[in-house]
């Protein structure tokens, strides 16, 4: 979300990995809105679409932390994320 304001950090990359993991597992994006303004609003204010029940809870937790709205609530490093 902070990348929309031009801010970039390791946590921005963690967010991107979370989006990719979500898409690899479901075939869909976590925020399916098509119109740019609706997509931006969803990224900033909504929760991502629920993951299917067949995905293990541990993996759901990793994705949820990677997609946290606030960067400080995401993993600090890719190593930390990989370990989880």
Protein Blocks (a to p, Z undefined) as FASTA:
>chain_A
ZZmnopacfklmmmmmmmmmmmmmnopafblcfblklmmmmmmmmccddddfklcfklmm
mmmmmmpmblklmcfbfklmmmZZ
